[in-house]
């Protein structure tokens, strides 16, 4: 469904179904009051129940349409876990958007970065949602990582977003290494973040000893300057950045494809936003319907922080190839 048709659908749901539900509820109330004491009691009771059921369905769908289209922008600034701070804010210019910013103090004692582990199928990883990754790897923060495509020669099916399913074999694009083991290493024109065994971070240049590695696409910020990159798209975006000393990692996610709430950003706008936030160097991770940020809640369960949009459904997570996680304390 195109953005325009999606917008029309949610407006119709909100502005037509909500008053329809109210009308049905009032009609059911009138029928009940007029006929409940009559001789033909049960047929009228059945009719009233049907009207009430239709009213509930109409109100539910209409309320959902209004919420999707007109929900307010959140504004939160909170420490999620030791060394992990989260902030979210909204903007109306140049269009409605919601920006999520997570800063991670890499020098926090006991804090470590965790990547999706290798699988028995060389070069391929089973698709997972961010919530499933967070629960399985016992991390306190998770964000989707690399661009990907269907794993060739495995009968894994299509990487078309509408057909993605948990467990489907996908191949990350670029370099992905975990604990010194290279999971996939494709020559391409993207950019890679390397993490040493001691936690030291380096961008772009591969160290002599490979430990962790995760790749993105465009280089968005270099030495505090916004890079001139553009793919001509307005979309949900994810960026991974660092300060000059490589002691603070910043994840920036902008929700998109949700008219009236958050419509996304272009790459030049994202680069400028990163500079505004004080990021020294940054690369672009996979965005679109993949853009998902998850934390561990107070009850130990995964809690999605943003509003992902998989198959045009706001709040639905997409299964993707791999994730970047942050663990505080022992795993």
C-alpha positions in Angstrom: 0.0 0.0 0.0 1.4 3.4 -0.9 1.9 6.1 1.8 -1.1 8.1 0.3 -3.5 5.1 0.4 -2.2 4.2 3.9 -3.0 7.7 5.1 -6.5 7.6 3.6 -7.1 4.2 5.2 -6.2 5.3 8.7 -8.2 8.6 8.3 -11.3 6.6 7.2 -10.8 4.2 10.1 -10.7 7.0 12.6 -13.3 9.4 11.3 -15.9 6.9 10.0 -15.7 3.9 12.2 -15.5 5.7 15.5 -18.8 7.6 15.1 -20.3 4.5 13.6 -19.4 2.6 16.7 -20.9 5.3 18.9 -24.1 5.2 16.9 -24.4 1.4 17.1 -23.8 1.6 20.9 -26.6 4.2 21.3 -28.9 2.2 19.1 -28.2 -1.0 21.1 -29.0 1.0 24.3 -32.3 2.2 22.9 -33.3 -1.3 21.8 -32.5 -2.7 25.1 -34.5 -0.2 27.0 -37.5 -0.5 24.8 -37.8 -4.2 24.4 -36.1 -5.9 27.3 -39.4 -6.2 29.2 -41.4 -7.2 26.1 -42.8 -10.7 25.3 -40.3 -11.2 22.4 -37.4 -10.7 24.8 -34.7 -13.0 23.4 -34.7 -11.9 19.7 -34.2 -8.3 20.9 -31.5 -9.4 23.3 -29.7 -11.1 20.4 -30.1 -8.1 18.2 -28.8 -5.8 20.9 -25.8 -8.0 21.5 -25.0 -8.0 17.8 -25.2 -4.2 17.7 -23.0 -3.9 20.8 -20.4 -6.3 19.2 -20.3 -4.3 16.0 -20.0 -1.1 18.1 -17.0 -2.5 19.9 -15.3 -3.6 16.7 -16.0 -0.2 15.0 -14.8 1.7 18.1 -11.7 -0.4 18.3 -10.7 0.0 14.6 -11.6 3.7 14.6 -9.6 4.3 17.7 -6.6 2.5 16.3 -6.9 4.6 13.1 -7.0 7.9 15.1 -4.1 6.8 17.4 -1.9 5.9 14.4 -2.6 9.1 12.6 -2.8 11.6 15.5 -0.8 10.2 18.5 1.3 12.8 20.3 5.1 12.9 20.0 6.8 11.3 23.1 9.4 13.3 25.1 11.5 11.2 27.5 15.0 11.4 28.9 16.0 8.5 31.2 18.8 6.2 32.2 17.8 2.7 31.0 20.7 0.8 32.6 24.1 1.6 33.9 26.0 3.3 31.1 23.0 3.5 28.8 20.9 6.7 28.5 17.9 7.1 26.3 16.2 10.2 25.0 13.3 10.6 22.6 11.8 13.8 21.2 9.6 15.0 18.3 9.9 17.6 15.7 7.4 19.1 13.3 9.9 20.6 10.7 10.6 19.9 8.0 7.9 17.3 8.6 6.6 15.3 11.6 9.3 13.0 13.0 10.2 11.2 16.2 13.9 10.9 17.0 15.3 8.2 19.4 18.9 8.7 20.8 20.7 6.2 22.9 24.2 7.0 24.3 26.3 4.1 25.6 29.3 4.7 27.8 31.7 2.1 26.5 34.0 2.6 29.5 31.3 1.5 31.9 32.6 -1.4 34.0 31.1 -4.7 32.9 29.6 -3.3 29.7 30.2 -5.1 26.5 29.0 -5.2 22.9 27.2 -8.4 21.7 26.5 -9.4 18.1 24.3 -12.1 16.5 26.2 -15.4 16.8 27.3 -17.6 13.8 24.9 -20.3 12.6 25.6 -23.8 11.2 25.0 -22.4 7.7 28.2 -20.6 6.6 27.6 -17.0 5.8 24.0 -17.0 6.8 22.0 -16.1 9.9 18.5 -17.0 11.0 16.2 -14.0 10.9 15.2 -12.7 14.3 13.3 -9.7 15.7 15.0 -7.4 18.0 12.9 -8.6 21.0 13.9 -12.2 20.3 17.6 -11.3 20.0 17.5 -9.4 23.3 15.8 -12.2 25.2 18.1 -14.9 23.7 21.4 -13.1 24.1 20.4 -11.6 27.5 21.4 -8.1 26.6 19.9 -4.8 27.8 19.8 -3.0 24.5 19.4 -4.2 20.9 19.2 -2.5 17.5 19.0 -4.0 14.1 22.4 -3.9 12.3 23.3 -4.8 8.7 21.5 -4.6 5.3 20.8 -8.2 4.1 19.4 -10.4 1.4 18.1 -13.9 1.1 20.8 -16.6 1.6 21.5 -18.0 -1.8 21.4 -21.7 -2.5 19.6 -22.6 0.7 16.0 -22.5 -0.4 15.5 -19.8 2.2 13.0 -17.9 0.1 12.7 -14.2 -0.7 14.0 -11.3 1.3 11.0 -9.3 0.2 9.8 -7.5 3.4 6.3 -8.9 3.1 7.6 -12.5 3.1 10.2 -12.3 5.8 9.7 -14.8 8.7 11.6 -15.7 11.9 14.2 -18.4 11.3 14.6 -17.6 7.6 18.2 -17.7 6.5 19.5 -14.3 5.5 23.0 -13.1 4.6 24.3 -9.8 6.0 25.9 -7.4 3.5 29.5 -6.4 4.3 31.6 -7.7 7.1 30.2 -9.5 10.2 32.5 -11.1 12.7 31.8 -12.4 16.2 34.5 -13.3 18.8 37.3 -13.5 16.3 35.2 -15.7 13.9 34.4 -14.2 10.5 30.7 -15.0 9.8 30.5 -13.2 6.5 33.0 -11.0 4.7 31.8 -9.4 1.4 33.7 -6.8 -0.5 31.5 -3.8 -1.0 31.5 0.0 -0.8 30.1 0.3 2.7 31.7 1.1 6.0 32.5 -1.2 9.0 32.9 -0.7 12.8 35.4 -3.0 14.4 35.5 -3.8 18.1 38.7 -5.3 19.7 38.7 -8.0 22.3 39.5 -5.3 24.8 36.5 -3.3 23.7 38.5 -0.7 21.7 36.5 0.6 18.7 37.9 1.5 15.3 36.1 2.7 12.3 36.7 1.9 8.6 40.2 0.3 9.0 40.4 -3.4 9.8 42.6 -4.1 12.7 45.4 -6.7 12.6 43.4 -9.0 14.9 39.7 -9.4 14.0 37.3 -9.7 16.9 33.8 -8.1 16.4 32.8 -6.4 13.2 29.5 -5.0 11.9 29.0 -3.2 8.6 26.7 -0.3 7.5 26.4 1.6 4.3 27.1 5.3 3.9 29.5 7.2 6.0 27.3 10.0 7.4 29.7 12.0 9.7 33.5 12.2 9.6 35.5 14.1 12.1 32.4 16.1 13.1 31.5 17.1 9.6 28.3 16.0 7.8 29.1 14.0 4.7 27.4 14.7 1.4 25.5 11.5 0.8 21.9 11.1 -0.5 19.9 8.2 -1.8 16.9 10.3 -2.6 14.6 8.5 -0.2 12.5 9.6 2.8 12.5 6.7 5.2 13.0 5.4 8.8 16.7 5.5 9.5 19.3 4.1 11.9 22.8 5.5 12.5 25.7 4.2 14.6 28.1 6.9 15.8 31.0 7.5 18.2 32.8 10.4 19.9 36.4 11.3 18.9 37.8 9.2 21.8 35.7 6.2 20.9 34.4 6.0 24.5 30.8 6.9 23.8 28.6 5.1 21.2 25.5 6.8 20.0 22.6 5.1 18.3 20.1 7.4 16.5 16.9 6.0 15.1 14.2 8.1 13.4 10.8 6.5 12.9 9.2 6.9 9.5 6.4 5.9 7.1 3.7 7.0 9.7 2.0 10.1 8.5 1.2 12.7 11.0 3.4 11.0 13.6 6.8 10.4 12.1 7.4 10.5 8.3 11.2 9.7 8.3 14.3 11.6 7.2 16.6 11.9 4.2 20.3 11.0 4.5 21.4 14.7 4.4 18.9 15.4 7.3 20.2 12.5 9.3 23.8 13.6 8.8 23.0 17.1 10.0 21.1 15.7 13.0 24.1 13.6 14.0 26.4 16.6 13.9 23.8 18.6 16.0 23.9 15.8 18.6 27.7 16.0 18.8 28.6 12.8 17.1 32.2 12.7 15.7 31.9 9.8 13.3 28.9 7.8 12.2 27.7 5.3 9.6 24.3 4.3 8.4 22.8 0.9 9.4 19.8 -0.8 7.8 16.7 1.3 8.1 13.2 1.2 6.6 10.9 -1.4 8.2 14.0 -3.0 9.9 14.6 0.1 12.1 13.9 -1.3 15.7 15.3 -0.3 19.1 14.6 -2.6 22.0 15.6 -2.5 25.7 15.2 -4.9 28.7 12.3 -3.6 30.8 12.2 -3.6 34.6 10.4 -7.0 34.5 13.3 -8.5 32.4 11.1 -8.6 29.3 11.9 -6.9 25.9 10.4 -3.5 25.5 10.3 -1.9 22.1 11.3 1.8 22.4 10.4 3.1 18.9 7.5 2.5 16.5 8.8 0.0 13.9 6.7 -0.5 10.8 6.9 -3.9 9.2 4.5 -4.6 6.3 2.9 -1.2 6.9 1.7 -2.1 10.4 2.9 0.4 13.1 4.5 -1.3 16.1 5.2 -4.6 14.3 8.8 -5.8 14.4 10.6 -7.2 11.3 12.8 -10.3 11.5 16.2 -9.3 10.2 19.6 -10.8 9.6 21.6 -9.6 12.6 21.6 -7.2 15.6 24.0 -5.2 17.7 23.4 -5.6 21.4 24.7 -4.0 24.6 25.2 -6.1 27.7 25.6 -4.6 31.2 27.2 -7.1 33.6 27.7 -10.8 33.1 25.7 -12.6 30.4 
